[in-house]
Amino acid sequence: MKNLFVLMLALGSFSSCTMATDYSAWSDGEILVYNETAGPWDKIQCSSEKKIGSNIRKRDCATVRQLKARSEVSASSINNINYGTTDFFR
């Protein structure tokens, strides 16, 4: 009975996990078609950058909403490191 409970708990926790869509695997055509029908915050934007220590460019795609969230987290982290507060970038 205990094993059954542990198994059900484990399966329940795995089923509640959500998988984020990897927009970087989408082709340019797929992104263009998606962006035609998407709202302004759900449009996909891609960038291609070289990581430090590598000459290989990596394509990174995300929605405008995800990019805004990343920007806010980065700004908050910088503010906490520099000033110990989150009141600098607003």
PDB file as gemmi writes it, atoms N, CA and C in Angstrom:
CRYST1    1.000    1.000    1.000  90.00  90.00  90.00 P 1                      
ATOM      1  N   MET A   1       0.823  -1.186   0.000  1.00  0.00           N  
ATOM      2  CA  MET A   1       0.000   0.000   0.000  1.00  0.00           C  
ATOM      3  C   MET A   1       0.873   1.258   0.000  1.00  0.00           C  
ATOM      4  N   LYS A   2       1.951   1.220   0.797  1.00  0.00           N  
ATOM      5  CA  LYS A   2       2.854   2.361   0.861  1.00  0.00           C  
ATOM      6  C   LYS A   2       3.519   2.585  -0.492  1.00  0.00           C  
ATOM      7  N   ASN A   3       3.935   1.497  -1.155  1.00  0.00           N  
ATOM      8  CA  ASN A   3       4.568   1.615  -2.469  1.00  0.00           C  
ATOM      9  C   ASN A   3       3.605   2.201  -3.497  1.00  0.00           C  
ATOM     10  N   LEU A   4       2.349   1.803  -3.431  1.00  0.00           N  
ATOM     11  CA  LEU A   4       1.342   2.322  -4.349  1.00  0.00           C  
ATOM     12  C   LEU A   4       1.160   3.822  -4.140  1.00  0.00           C  
ATOM     13  N   PHE A   5       1.142   4.265  -2.893  1.00  0.00           N  
ATOM     14  CA  PHE A   5       1.002   5.685  -2.591  1.00  0.00           C  
ATOM     15  C   PHE A   5       2.189   6.477  -3.129  1.00  0.00           C  
ATOM     16  N   VAL A   6       3.399   5.967  -2.932  1.00  0.00           N  
ATOM     17  CA  VAL A   6       4.605   6.642  -3.421  1.00  0.00           C  
ATOM     18  C   VAL A   6       4.581   6.714  -4.941  1.00  0.00           C  
ATOM     19  N   LEU A   7       4.172   5.624  -5.594  1.00  0.00           N  
ATOM     20  CA  LEU A   7       4.097   5.601  -7.051  1.00  0.00           C  
ATOM     21  C   LEU A   7       3.077   6.616  -7.556  1.00  0.00           C  
ATOM     22  N   MET A   8       1.920   6.674  -6.924  1.00  0.00           N  
ATOM     23  CA  MET A   8       0.892   7.628  -7.347  1.00  0.00           C  
ATOM     24  C   MET A   8       1.346   9.068  -7.118  1.00  0.00           C  
ATOM     25  N   LEU A   9       2.043   9.317  -6.042  1.00  0.00           N  
ATOM     26  CA  LEU A   9       2.564  10.650  -5.762  1.00  0.00           C  
ATOM     27  C   LEU A   9       3.582  11.059  -6.817  1.00  0.00           C  
ATOM     28  N   ALA A  10       4.481  10.144  -7.172  1.00  0.00           N  
ATOM     29  CA  ALA A  10       5.494  10.432  -8.190  1.00  0.00           C  
ATOM     30  C   ALA A  10       4.851  10.687  -9.548  1.00  0.00           C  
ATOM     31  N   LEU A  11       3.911   9.855  -9.938  1.00  0.00           N  
ATOM     32  CA  LEU A  11       3.241  10.039 -11.226  1.00  0.00           C  
ATOM     33  C   LEU A  11       2.437  11.332 -11.256  1.00  0.00           C  
ATOM     34  N   GLY A  12       1.833  11.676 -10.159  1.00  0.00           N  
ATOM     35  CA  GLY A  12       1.078  12.922 -10.083  1.00  0.00           C  
ATOM     36  C   GLY A  12       1.966  14.144 -10.221  1.00  0.00           C  
ATOM     37  N   SER A  13       3.143  14.091  -9.627  1.00  0.00           N  
ATOM     38  CA  SER A  13       4.044  15.236  -9.733  1.00  0.00           C  
ATOM     39  C   SER A  13       4.606  15.363 -11.140  1.00  0.00           C  
ATOM     40  N   PHE A  14       4.856  14.244 -11.817  1.00  0.00           N  
ATOM     41  CA  PHE A  14       5.367  14.305 -13.183  1.00  0.00           C  
ATOM     42  C   PHE A  14       4.295  14.773 -14.160  1.00  0.00           C  
ATOM     43  N   SER A  15       3.062  14.424 -13.917  1.00  0.00           N  
ATOM     44  CA  SER A  15       1.996  14.817 -14.840  1.00  0.00           C  
ATOM     45  C   SER A  15       1.666  16.296 -14.728  1.00  0.00           C  
ATOM     46  N   SER A  16       2.021  16.926 -13.618  1.00  0.00           N  
ATOM     47  CA  SER A  16       1.735  18.343 -13.459  1.00  0.00           C  
ATOM     48  C   SER A  16       2.827  19.227 -14.043  1.00  0.00           C  
ATOM     49  N   CYS A  17       3.923  18.643 -14.503  1.00  0.00           N  
ATOM     50  CA  CYS A  17       4.998  19.414 -15.117  1.00  0.00           C  
ATOM     51  C   CYS A  17       4.561  19.880 -16.497  1.00  0.00           C  
ATOM     52  N   THR A  18       4.859  21.132 -16.820  1.00  0.00           N  
ATOM     53  CA  THR A  18       4.541  21.639 -18.151  1.00  0.00           C  
ATOM     54  C   THR A  18       5.830  21.779 -18.941  1.00  0.00           C  
ATOM     55  N   MET A  19       5.746  21.452 -20.205  1.00  0.00           N  
ATOM     56  CA  MET A  19       6.909  21.553 -21.076  1.00  0.00           C  
ATOM     57  C   MET A  19       6.825  22.868 -21.843  1.00  0.00           C  
ATOM     58  N   ALA A  20       7.885  23.662 -21.801  1.00  0.00           N  
ATOM     59  CA  ALA A  20       7.925  24.901 -22.556  1.00  0.00           C  
ATOM     60  C   ALA A  20       8.211  24.578 -24.019  1.00  0.00           C  
ATOM     61  N   THR A  21       7.607  25.335 -24.910  1.00  0.00           N  
ATOM     62  CA  THR A  21       7.824  25.123 -26.333  1.00  0.00           C  
ATOM     63  C   THR A  21       9.188  25.663 -26.717  1.00  0.00           C  
ATOM     64  N   ASP A  22       9.948  24.871 -27.470  1.00  0.00           N  
ATOM     65  CA  ASP A  22      11.264  25.296 -27.942  1.00  0.00           C  
ATOM     66  C   ASP A  22      11.096  25.951 -29.308  1.00  0.00           C  
ATOM     67  N   TYR A  23      10.932  27.270 -29.310  1.00  0.00           N  
ATOM     68  CA  TYR A  23      10.723  27.990 -30.558  1.00  0.00           C  
ATOM     69  C   TYR A  23      11.985  28.014 -31.410  1.00  0.00           C  
ATOM     70  N   SER A  24      13.147  27.769 -30.838  1.00  0.00           N  
ATOM     71  CA  SER A  24      14.395  27.773 -31.599  1.00  0.00           C  
ATOM     72  C   SER A  24      14.429  26.652 -32.627  1.00  0.00           C  
ATOM     73  N   ALA A  25      13.662  25.601 -32.409  1.00  0.00           N  
ATOM     74  CA  ALA A  25      13.626  24.480 -33.346  1.00  0.00           C  
ATOM     75  C   ALA A  25      12.692  24.758 -34.522  1.00  0.00           C  
ATOM     76  N   TRP A  26      11.881  25.795 -34.433  1.00  0.00           N  
ATOM     77  CA  TRP A  26      10.952  26.123 -35.510  1.00  0.00           C  
ATOM     78  C   TRP A  26      11.702  26.766 -36.666  1.00  0.00           C  
ATOM     79  N   SER A  27      11.232  26.548 -37.884  1.00  0.00           N  
ATOM     80  CA  SER A  27      11.833  27.182 -39.060  1.00  0.00           C  
ATOM     81  C   SER A  27      11.352  28.632 -39.147  1.00  0.00           C  
ATOM     82  N   ASP A  28      12.033  29.428 -39.971  1.00  0.00           N  
ATOM     83  CA  ASP A  28      11.627  30.825 -40.146  1.00  0.00           C  
ATOM     84  C   ASP A  28      10.205  30.918 -40.694  1.00  0.00           C  
ATOM     85  N   GLY A  29       9.855  30.012 -41.605  1.00  0.00           N  
ATOM     86  CA  GLY A  29       8.510  30.007 -42.178  1.00  0.00           C  
ATOM     87  C   GLY A  29       7.444  29.711 -41.142  1.00  0.00           C  
ATOM     88  N   GLU A  30       7.710  28.756 -40.263  1.00  0.00           N  
ATOM     89  CA  GLU A  30       6.753  28.429 -39.200  1.00  0.00           C  
ATOM     90  C   GLU A  30       6.546  29.618 -38.269  1.00  0.00           C  
ATOM     91  N   ILE A  31       7.628  30.317 -37.971  1.00  0.00           N  
ATOM     92  CA  ILE A  31       7.535  31.482 -37.083  1.00  0.00           C  
ATOM     93  C   ILE A  31       6.741  32.599 -37.752  1.00  0.00           C  
ATOM     94  N   LEU A  32       6.969  32.826 -39.057  1.00  0.00           N  
ATOM     95  CA  LEU A  32       6.216  33.859 -39.773  1.00  0.00           C  
ATOM     96  C   LEU A  32       4.719  33.557 -39.778  1.00  0.00           C  
ATOM     97  N   VAL A  33       4.359  32.305 -40.042  1.00  0.00           N  
ATOM     98  CA  VAL A  33       2.945  31.915 -40.051  1.00  0.00           C  
ATOM     99  C   VAL A  33       2.341  32.080 -38.659  1.00  0.00           C  
ATOM    100  N   TYR A  34       3.062  31.672 -37.631  1.00  0.00           N  
ATOM    101  CA  TYR A  34       2.571  31.800 -36.252  1.00  0.00           C  
ATOM    102  C   TYR A  34       2.377  33.271 -35.888  1.00  0.00           C  
ATOM    103  N   ASN A  35       3.355  34.123 -36.248  1.00  0.00           N  
ATOM    104  CA  ASN A  35       3.299  35.536 -35.879  1.00  0.00           C  
ATOM    105  C   ASN A  35       2.153  36.281 -36.557  1.00  0.00           C  
ATOM    106  N   GLU A  36       1.666  35.770 -37.704  1.00  0.00           N  
ATOM    107  CA  GLU A  36       0.548  36.423 -38.387  1.00  0.00           C  
ATOM    108  C   GLU A  36      -0.728  36.377 -37.553  1.00  0.00           C  
ATOM    109  N   THR A  37      -0.899  35.329 -36.772  1.00  0.00           N  
ATOM    110  CA  THR A  37      -2.132  35.170 -35.999  1.00  0.00           C  
ATOM    111  C   THR A  37      -1.952  35.434 -34.504  1.00  0.00           C  
ATOM    112  N   ALA A  38      -0.724  35.575 -34.053  1.00  0.00           N  
ATOM    113  CA  ALA A  38      -0.459  35.752 -32.619  1.00  0.00           C  
ATOM    114  C   ALA A  38      -0.704  37.197 -32.196  1.00  0.00           C  
ATOM    115  N   GLY A  39      -1.056  37.351 -30.937  1.00  0.00           N  
ATOM    116  CA  GLY A  39      -1.218  38.685 -30.369  1.00  0.00           C  
ATOM    117  C   GLY A  39       0.146  39.340 -30.178  1.00  0.00           C  
ATOM    118  N   PRO A  40       0.173  40.629 -29.850  1.00  0.00           N  
ATOM    119  CA  PRO A  40       1.451  41.345 -29.744  1.00  0.00           C  
ATOM    120  C   PRO A  40       2.412  40.763 -28.707  1.00  0.00           C  
ATOM    121  N   TRP A  41       1.906  40.260 -27.584  1.00  0.00           N  
ATOM    122  CA  TRP A  41       2.775  39.705 -26.545  1.00  0.00           C  
ATOM    123  C   TRP A  41       3.179  38.264 -26.838  1.00  0.00           C  
ATOM    124  N   ASP A  42       2.503  37.615 -27.794  1.00  0.00           N  
ATOM    125  CA  ASP A  42       2.787  36.217 -28.105  1.00  0.00           C  
ATOM    126  C   ASP A  42       3.586  36.037 -29.387  1.00  0.00           C  
ATOM    127  N   LYS A  43       3.971  37.125 -30.033  1.00  0.00           N  
ATOM    128  CA  LYS A  43       4.791  37.017 -31.241  1.00  0.00           C  
ATOM    129  C   LYS A  43       6.178  36.508 -30.868  1.00  0.00           C  
ATOM    130  N   ILE A  44       6.772  35.728 -31.768  1.00  0.00           N  
ATOM    131  CA  ILE A  44       8.083  35.132 -31.515  1.00  0.00           C  
ATOM    132  C   ILE A  44       9.158  35.997 -32.149  1.00  0.00           C  
ATOM    133  N   GLN A  45      10.223  36.252 -31.395  1.00  0.00           N  
ATOM    134  CA  GLN A  45      11.388  36.964 -31.905  1.00  0.00           C  
ATOM    135  C   GLN A  45      12.609  36.082 -31.705  1.00  0.00           C  
ATOM    136  N   CYS A  46      13.487  36.078 -32.710  1.00  0.00           N  
ATOM    137  CA  CYS A  46      14.696  35.252 -32.644  1.00  0.00           C  
ATOM    138  C   CYS A  46      15.935  36.130 -32.724  1.00  0.00           C  
ATOM    139  N   SER A  47      16.986  35.682 -32.078  1.00  0.00           N  
ATOM    140  CA  SER A  47      18.290  36.330 -32.186  1.00  0.00           C  
ATOM    141  C   SER A  47      19.341  35.238 -32.316  1.00  0.00           C  
ATOM    142  N   SER A  48      20.454  35.600 -32.906  1.00  0.00           N  
ATOM    143  CA  SER A  48      21.547  34.651 -33.093  1.00  0.00           C  
ATOM    144  C   SER A  48      22.813  35.293 -32.547  1.00  0.00           C  
ATOM    145  N   GLU A  49      23.362  34.707 -31.503  1.00  0.00           N  
ATOM    146  CA  GLU A  49      24.521  35.295 -30.835  1.00  0.00           C  
ATOM    147  C   GLU A  49      25.604  34.259 -30.613  1.00  0.00           C  
ATOM    148  N   LYS A  50      26.840  34.743 -30.564  1.00  0.00           N  
ATOM    149  CA  LYS A  50      27.960  33.879 -30.194  1.00  0.00           C  
ATOM    150  C   LYS A  50      28.098  33.915 -28.682  1.00  0.00           C  
ATOM    151  N   LYS A  51      28.197  32.768 -28.086  1.00  0.00           N  
ATOM    152  CA  LYS A  51      28.431  32.695 -26.648  1.00  0.00           C  
ATOM    153  C   LYS A  51      29.914  32.950 -26.379  1.00  0.00           C  
ATOM    154  N   ILE A  52      30.241  33.422 -25.208  1.00  0.00           N  
ATOM    155  CA  ILE A  52      31.628  33.677 -24.842  1.00  0.00           C  
ATOM    156  C   ILE A  52      32.396  32.365 -24.863  1.00  0.00           C  
ATOM    157  N   GLY A  53      33.551  32.371 -25.533  1.00  0.00           N  
ATOM    158  CA  GLY A  53      34.390  31.180 -25.610  1.00  0.00           C  
ATOM    159  C   GLY A  53      34.021  30.252 -26.745  1.00  0.00           C  
ATOM    160  N   SER A  54      33.113  30.680 -27.623  1.00  0.00           N  
ATOM    161  CA  SER A  54      32.698  29.836 -28.736  1.00  0.00           C  
ATOM    162  C   SER A  54      32.524  30.694 -29.982  1.00  0.00           C  
ATOM    163  N   ASN A  55      32.848  30.132 -31.133  1.00  0.00           N  
ATOM    164  CA  ASN A  55      32.628  30.827 -32.396  1.00  0.00           C  
ATOM    165  C   ASN A  55      31.342  30.372 -33.068  1.00  0.00           C  
ATOM    166  N   ILE A  56      30.618  29.491 -32.433  1.00  0.00           N  
ATOM    167  CA  ILE A  56      29.391  28.950 -33.000  1.00  0.00           C  
ATOM    168  C   ILE A  56      28.218  29.813 -32.552  1.00  0.00           C  
ATOM    169  N   ARG A  57      27.458  30.286 -33.542  1.00  0.00           N  
ATOM    170  CA  ARG A  57      26.272  31.083 -33.225  1.00  0.00           C  
ATOM    171  C   ARG A  57      25.141  30.164 -32.789  1.00  0.00           C  
ATOM    172  N   LYS A  58      24.416  30.599 -31.774  1.00  0.00           N  
ATOM    173  CA  LYS A  58      23.273  29.837 -31.265  1.00  0.00           C  
ATOM    174  C   LYS A  58      22.020  30.679 -31.450  1.00  0.00           C  
ATOM    175  N   ARG A  59      21.003  30.069 -32.031  1.00  0.00           N  
ATOM    176  CA  ARG A  59      19.739  30.758 -32.259  1.00  0.00           C  
ATOM    177  C   ARG A  59      18.872  30.632 -31.011  1.00  0.00           C  
ATOM    178  N   ASP A  60      18.367  31.760 -30.559  1.00  0.00           N  
ATOM    179  CA  ASP A  60      17.507  31.790 -29.380  1.00  0.00           C  
ATOM    180  C   ASP A  60      16.206  32.481 -29.766  1.00  0.00           C  
ATOM    181  N   CYS A  61      15.094  31.787 -29.629  1.00  0.00           N  
ATOM    182  CA  CYS A  61      13.780  32.338 -29.966  1.00  0.00           C  
ATOM    183  C   CYS A  61      12.879  32.293 -28.736  1.00  0.00           C  
ATOM    184  N   ALA A  62      12.094  33.342 -28.566  1.00  0.00           N  
ATOM    185  CA  ALA A  62      11.159  33.413 -27.443  1.00  0.00           C  
ATOM    186  C   ALA A  62      10.045  34.387 -27.794  1.00  0.00           C  
ATOM    187  N   THR A  63       8.955  34.305 -27.051  1.00  0.00           N  
ATOM    188  CA  THR A  63       7.865  35.256 -27.258  1.00  0.00           C  
ATOM    189  C   THR A  63       8.249  36.595 -26.628  1.00  0.00           C  
ATOM    190  N   VAL A  64       7.560  37.640 -27.045  1.00  0.00           N  
ATOM    191  CA  VAL A  64       7.815  38.972 -26.490  1.00  0.00           C  
ATOM    192  C   VAL A  64       7.580  38.954 -24.980  1.00  0.00           C  
ATOM    193  N   ARG A  65       6.562  38.227 -24.542  1.00  0.00           N  
ATOM    194  CA  ARG A  65       6.258  38.110 -23.106  1.00  0.00           C  
ATOM    195  C   ARG A  65       7.432  37.463 -22.356  1.00  0.00           C  
ATOM    196  N   GLN A  66       8.015  36.400 -22.929  1.00  0.00           N  
ATOM    197  CA  GLN A  66       9.148  35.724 -22.295  1.00  0.00           C  
ATOM    198  C   GLN A  66      10.378  36.624 -22.273  1.00  0.00           C  
ATOM    199  N   LEU A  67      10.609  37.371 -23.357  1.00  0.00           N  
ATOM    200  CA  LEU A  67      11.757  38.278 -23.401  1.00  0.00           C  
ATOM    201  C   LEU A  67      11.616  39.389 -22.364  1.00  0.00           C  
ATOM    202  N   LYS A  68      10.395  39.904 -22.188  1.00  0.00           N  
ATOM    203  CA  LYS A  68      10.155  40.938 -21.174  1.00  0.00           C  
ATOM    204  C   LYS A  68      10.411  40.381 -19.776  1.00  0.00           C  
ATOM    205  N   ALA A  69       9.966  39.158 -19.524  1.00  0.00           N  
ATOM    206  CA  ALA A  69      10.185  38.536 -18.213  1.00  0.00           C  
ATOM    207  C   ALA A  69      11.673  38.339 -17.958  1.00  0.00           C  
ATOM    208  N   ARG A  70      12.413  37.886 -18.973  1.00  0.00           N  
ATOM    209  CA  ARG A  70      13.872  37.728 -18.829  1.00  0.00           C  
ATOM    210  C   ARG A  70      14.524  39.063 -18.503  1.00  0.00           C  
ATOM    211  N   SER A  71      14.099  40.109 -19.202  1.00  0.00           N  
ATOM    212  CA  SER A  71      14.665  41.436 -18.983  1.00  0.00           C  
ATOM    213  C   SER A  71      14.407  41.921 -17.559  1.00  0.00           C  
ATOM    214  N   GLU A  72      13.196  41.693 -17.066  1.00  0.00           N  
ATOM    215  CA  GLU A  72      12.870  42.111 -15.702  1.00  0.00           C  
ATOM    216  C   GLU A  72      13.679  41.340 -14.670  1.00  0.00           C  
ATOM    217  N   VAL A  73      13.879  40.051 -14.883  1.00  0.00           N  
ATOM    218  CA  VAL A  73      14.674  39.241 -13.954  1.00  0.00           C  
ATOM    219  C   VAL A  73      16.126  39.713 -13.973  1.00  0.00           C  
ATOM    220  N   SER A  74      16.658  39.986 -15.169  1.00  0.00           N  
ATOM    221  CA  SER A  74      18.041  40.452 -15.273  1.00  0.00           C  
ATOM    222  C   SER A  74      18.222  41.800 -14.584  1.00  0.00           C  
ATOM    223  N   ALA A  75      17.291  42.726 -14.828  1.00  0.00           N  
ATOM    224  CA  ALA A  75      17.377  44.042 -14.201  1.00  0.00           C  
ATOM    225  C   ALA A  75      17.284  43.928 -12.685  1.00  0.00           C  
ATOM    226  N   SER A  76      16.405  43.076 -12.205  1.00  0.00           N  
ATOM    227  CA  SER A  76      16.259  42.878 -10.767  1.00  0.00           C  
ATOM    228  C   SER A  76      17.537  42.300 -10.161  1.00  0.00           C  
ATOM    229  N   SER A  77      18.147  41.355 -10.858  1.00  0.00           N  
ATOM    230  CA  SER A  77      19.392  40.755 -10.363  1.00  0.00           C  
ATOM    231  C   SER A  77      20.509  41.788 -10.303  1.00  0.00           C  
ATOM    232  N   ILE A  78      20.618  42.613 -11.349  1.00  0.00           N  
ATOM    233  CA  ILE A  78      21.653  43.653 -11.369  1.00  0.00           C  
ATOM    234  C   ILE A  78      21.419  44.646 -10.240  1.00  0.00           C  
ATOM    235  N   ASN A  79      20.167  45.043 -10.047  1.00  0.00           N  
ATOM    236  CA  ASN A  79      19.856  45.983  -8.967  1.00  0.00           C  
ATOM    237  C   ASN A  79      20.188  45.400  -7.603  1.00  0.00           C  
ATOM    238  N   ASN A  80      19.867  44.145  -7.391  1.00  0.00           N  
ATOM    239  CA  ASN A  80      20.159  43.516  -6.102  1.00  0.00           C  
ATOM    240  C   ASN A  80      21.651  43.427  -5.856  1.00  0.00           C  
ATOM    241  N   ILE A  81      22.418  43.150  -6.888  1.00  0.00           N  
ATOM    242  CA  ILE A  81      23.872  43.063  -6.742  1.00  0.00           C  
ATOM    243  C   ILE A  81      24.459  44.438  -6.460  1.00  0.00           C  
ATOM    244  N   ASN A  82      24.016  45.451  -7.216  1.00  0.00           N  
ATOM    245  CA  ASN A  82      24.593  46.788  -7.094  1.00  0.00           C  
ATOM    246  C   ASN A  82      24.103  47.552  -5.870  1.00  0.00           C  
ATOM    247  N   TYR A  83      22.815  47.494  -5.611  1.00  0.00           N  
ATOM    248  CA  TYR A  83      22.243  48.373  -4.601  1.00  0.00           C  
ATOM    249  C   TYR A  83      21.516  47.654  -3.478  1.00  0.00           C  
ATOM    250  N   GLY A  84      21.255  46.391  -3.636  1.00  0.00           N  
ATOM    251  CA  GLY A  84      20.523  45.665  -2.617  1.00  0.00           C  
ATOM    252  C   GLY A  84      19.032  45.924  -2.643  1.00  0.00           C  
ATOM    253  N   THR A  85      18.551  46.531  -3.721  1.00  0.00           N  
ATOM    254  CA  THR A  85      17.122  46.809  -3.857  1.00  0.00           C  
ATOM    255  C   THR A  85      16.717  46.623  -5.311  1.00  0.00           C  
ATOM    256  N   THR A  86      15.431  46.650  -5.584  1.00  0.00           N  
ATOM    257  CA  THR A  86      14.959  46.469  -6.960  1.00  0.00           C  
ATOM    258  C   THR A  86      14.341  47.743  -7.513  1.00  0.00           C  
ATOM    259  N   ASP A  87      14.762  48.910  -7.046  1.00  0.00           N  
ATOM    260  CA  ASP A  87      14.117  50.163  -7.422  1.00  0.00           C  
ATOM    261  C   ASP A  87      14.845  50.951  -8.505  1.00  0.00           C  
ATOM    262  N   PHE A  88      15.884  50.413  -9.142  1.00  0.00           N  
ATOM    263  CA  PHE A  88      16.662  51.190 -10.102  1.00  0.00           C  
ATOM    264  C   PHE A  88      15.994  51.257 -11.466  1.00  0.00           C  
ATOM    265  N   PHE A  89      15.721  50.109 -12.089  1.00  0.00           N  
ATOM    266  CA  PHE A  89      15.072  50.085 -13.404  1.00  0.00           C  
ATOM    267  C   PHE A  89      13.575  49.956 -13.216  1.00  0.00           C  
ATOM    268  N   ARG A  90      12.835  50.929 -13.598  1.00  0.00           N  
ATOM    269  CA  ARG A  90      11.367  50.863 -13.528  1.00  0.00           C  
ATOM    270  C   ARG A  90      10.799  51.643 -14.656  1.00  0.00           C  
TER     271      ARG A  90                                                      
END                                                                             
